[in-house]
Amino acid sequence: MTRCTSVPDNVEDETAGCIHFADEFTNRYGGCHPEFFPGSLDEAVKEACLRPAKDRRLLAVYLHHDGSVLSNVFCTQLLGFESVLQCLNAHFVVWGWDLTHESNKHK
């Protein structure tokens, strides 16, 4: 059985790719995961940093690769751990991307 990658090969629209990433992450690992930012990396930087000082958050970038032997463990055991989720969702803008396809490494 072939799994659908988190971001399709040669995706043109970074925002659509990010939304697809979050949807596929939920399909694979369940709903207990960080709230991934549904936009481009530039938009995530703006959301995290270009706000009044009291509203700023850190930017966490999660780069996924299906070839990593520990990706399932990382996604289910670490990113699904309640205290990690609470910290990420409270203090970070979390942006996710899949580097499985070579073409997506150049976005």
MARTORMI-13439 format. One line per 4 residues: number of its first residue (from 1); their letters; for each residue x negated, y, z negated of N, C-alpha, C. Coordinates in steps of 0.001 Angstrom, whole numbers, plus 500000, padded with zeros to 6 digits. Last residue first. Example, Ala and Ser with C-alpha at 12.3 -4.5 7.8 and 13.67 -1.06 7.14 Angstrom:
<pts>
2> sa> 487150 497750 492920 486330 498940 492860 487100 500030 492130 ~ 486810 494310 492200 487700 495500 492200 486800 496700 492200;
</pts>
This chain:
<pts>
107> khkn> 488760 524895 502174 489867 525858 502038 489482 526984 501121 ~ 487090 522767 502483 486698 524037 503101 487783 525095 503001 ~ 488064 520434 501631 486930 520968 500866 486545 522353 501353 ~ 489877 519467 503385 490393 520266 502272 489293 520810 501372;
103> seht> 488430 517871 505127 488942 519157 505617 489437 520055 504483 ~ 487993 515525 503637 486876 516443 503900 487372 517824 504322 ~ 490305 514580 501190 490030 514766 502618 488940 515816 502794 ~ 490091 514969 498377 489930 513642 498966 489596 513734 500451;
99> ldwg> 490476 517181 496822 489325 517197 497732 489106 515856 498420 ~ 493253 518967 495808 492739 517633 496104 491635 517721 497150 ~ 493858 521202 493077 493612 520965 494502 493011 519583 494667 ~ 495420 523455 490738 494971 522132 491159 494823 522018 492661;
95> wvvf> 495143 525692 488095 495259 525570 489551 494672 524227 489962 ~ 496544 527080 485326 495929 525844 485815 496210 525716 487308 ~ 495864 529551 483177 496539 529361 484453 495818 528158 485056 ~ 495896 529013 479624 495273 528915 480940 496300 529032 482057;
91> hanl> 497160 528852 477160 496021 529759 477304 495401 529814 478700 ~ 499330 527078 477152 499408 528316 476378 498338 529332 476761 ~ 498607 524898 478713 499801 525660 479076 499904 526988 478337 ~ 496271 523988 477350 496225 524434 478745 497415 525324 479080;
87> cqlv> 497329 523341 474773 496263 524331 474934 496236 524879 476359 ~ 499238 521380 475421 499630 522587 474695 498597 523693 474876 ~ 497606 519428 476662 498681 520112 477393 499084 521412 476719 ~ 496054 518647 474486 495406 519235 475666 496433 520019 476472;
83> sefg> 498002 517544 472842 497265 518727 472371 496521 519415 473514 ~ 498981 515353 474513 499830 516462 474061 499048 517697 473626 ~ 497527 514210 477483 497435 514229 476022 498092 515498 475489 ~ 497292 514203 480193 498597 513872 479640 498642 513885 478120;
79> llqt> 494653 514660 480714 495604 515700 481110 497012 515432 480587 ~ 493689 512162 479533 493273 513490 479081 494314 514551 479428 ~ 495166 509950 480588 494711 509969 479198 494325 511355 478703 ~ 495881 510536 483267 496863 510014 482319 496434 510186 480870;
75> cfvn> 493606 511685 484492 494935 512284 484668 495933 511806 483624 ~ 491504 509972 483711 491461 511396 483397 492859 512004 483443 ~ 492385 507522 484809 492179 507651 483366 492210 509121 482964 ~ 492403 508161 487550 493636 507729 486871 493529 507896 485363;
71> slvs> 489669 508806 488012 490710 509830 488164 492008 509434 487469 ~ 487478 507145 487923 488117 507487 486655 489242 508512 486787 ~ 486503 506870 490472 486981 505668 489787 487712 505990 488489 ~ 487378 508946 493107 486783 508892 491771 487372 507712 491001;
67> gdhh> 488827 509135 495398 487709 508205 495373 487037 508092 494020 ~ 490642 511179 495114 491137 509812 494970 490016 508785 494906 ~ 489991 513982 493267 489489 513181 494386 489917 511741 494152 ~ 490776 517333 492232 491057 515900 492224 490399 515241 493433;
63> lyva> 489983 519909 490258 489698 519398 491596 489787 517879 491549 ~ 491394 522426 488490 491291 520967 488506 491128 520518 489951 ~ 490495 525248 486809 490585 524693 488158 490387 523183 488055 ~ 491816 527639 484736 491317 526265 484775 491546 525738 486184;
59> llrr> 491316 530829 483595 491669 530055 484785 491011 528685 484685 ~ 492800 532391 480710 491672 531794 481406 492190 531034 482625 ~ 494918 535288 480827 494636 533905 480431 493404 533438 481184 ~ 496276 538430 479703 495335 537629 480496 495178 536232 479908;
55> dkap> 497789 540090 478159 498495 539052 478915 497564 538142 479715 ~ 496158 542028 477074 496872 541145 476139 497581 539986 476842 ~ 495247 543417 479400 494341 542591 478594 495079 541608 477682 ~ 497424 543131 482243 496997 543851 481034 496218 542896 480114;
51> rlca> 495825 541330 484928 496993 541657 484118 496513 542519 482963 ~ 494112 539648 486525 494491 541012 486885 495810 541410 486232 ~ 493751 536941 485675 492796 538003 485326 493273 539427 485558 ~ 495790 535118 486407 495013 534930 485182 494313 536205 484735;
47> ekva> 496820 536085 488803 497734 535771 487700 496981 535669 486374 ~ 494473 536210 490346 495217 537434 490022 496144 537213 488829 ~ 493896 533485 490497 492928 534405 489884 493634 535691 489468 ~ 496149 532633 491908 495923 532135 490546 494934 533025 489799;
43> edls> 495732 533875 494362 496899 534259 493558 496745 533805 492106 ~ 493436 532467 495165 493389 533923 494992 494547 534412 494122 ~ 494520 529896 495388 493514 530161 494362 493391 531657 494111 ~ 498124 530072 495912 496732 529979 496352 495783 530233 495185;
39> gpff> 500551 528369 493822 500102 529362 494790 498644 529166 495126 ~ 501704 527379 491283 502216 527074 492628 501825 528119 493671 ~ 499710 525931 488793 500109 527186 489424 500522 526916 490868 ~ 500916 523237 486863 500015 523707 487913 500573 524966 488565;
35> ephc> 501105 522531 483678 501921 523251 484648 500971 523851 485682 ~ 499721 519283 482914 499718 520753 482876 500660 521336 483926 ~ 502073 516592 482216 500821 517116 482768 500859 518634 482700 ~ 504360 514455 482331 503553 514953 481216 502169 515351 481736;
31> ggyr> 505699 513247 484428 505924 514669 484174 505104 515269 483054 ~ 503551 510995 486317 504669 511357 485457 504694 512841 485147 ~ 501647 510348 488179 501261 510276 486768 502386 510634 485801 ~ 502798 510450 490797 501805 509445 490415 501698 509244 488914;
27> ntfe> 504629 512577 490799 505031 511262 491306 504087 510169 490825 ~ 502968 514658 489855 504107 514209 489051 504562 512825 489489 ~ 501261 514841 492073 500699 514549 490754 501804 514017 489834 ~ 503067 515635 494016 502464 514306 494122 501829 513889 492796;
23> dafh> 503650 518241 493071 504713 517243 493246 504141 515832 493270 ~ 501098 519448 493149 501822 519329 491874 502922 518267 491958 ~ 500543 519255 495953 499652 518668 494950 500406 518433 493639 ~ 502598 520801 497031 502548 519370 497341 501675 518644 496318;
19> icga> 501731 523254 496051 503036 522741 495628 503101 521236 495875 ~ 499311 523458 497431 499328 523449 495960 500637 522899 495417 ~ 500189 523511 500095 499303 522446 499636 499304 522321 498123 ~ 501590 525907 500111 502326 524657 500334 501498 523464 499870;
15> tede> 499349 527595 499724 500442 527567 498750 501248 526281 498888 ~ 497820 527138 502029 497283 526783 500714 498380 526705 499654 ~ 498598 525824 505000 499144 526773 504034 498712 526355 502632 ~ 497372 523687 506314 497118 525059 506760 497526 526091 505714;
11> vndp> 495685 520668 505715 496798 521536 505336 496438 522975 505707 ~ 494023 518500 506461 494124 519697 507304 495323 520575 506972 ~ 495836 516026 504704 494664 516364 505505 494969 517583 506377 ~ 497796 517014 501796 497627 516396 503109 496357 516871 503816;
7> vstc> 497035 516408 498500 497124 517491 499481 496875 516856 500842 ~ 497212 513853 497406 497832 514976 496705 497967 516209 497573 ~ 498079 511228 499704 497131 512064 498978 497844 513273 498400 ~ 499977 508340 499210 499966 509673 499794 498970 510507 499006;
3> rtm> 498492 505137 499361 499056 506234 498579 498973 507513 499380 ~ 499353 502164 500918 498589 503399 501015 499285 504483 500212 ~ 499153 498820 500000 500000 500000 500000 499110 501241 500000;
</pts>
